[in-house]
Amino acid sequence: MLHSSQRWINERRFPRSRIPDYYRQIYGDSPATPQIHVMYPGDVLNDNQLMPYSPYRAKLRAGTLNHLIDDQYKEEIAAVGKNNG
């Protein structure tokens, strides 16, 4: 969601860091509960062990990466602005 009228959605999305707690809240916690790994691009899951290799982990702020949108999608945001006036 890169158009200025849609950018608010990026702030309202459910942060992936909260997914394990959300799952347990809804479905409970038991020995049969699946293990949920919070992963980012570059992380590796090997035999159900998380290898946190993602460079994005060091860039997390308050559990999100939303602050990177303007920089990483600079050209796309400019193109959306041009195409939509």
ABEGO torsion letter per residue (X at the ends): XABAAAAAAAAABBBAAAAAAAAAAAAEBBAABBBBBBBBBGBBBBGGBBBBABAAAAABBGGBAAAAAAAAAAAAAAAAAAAAX
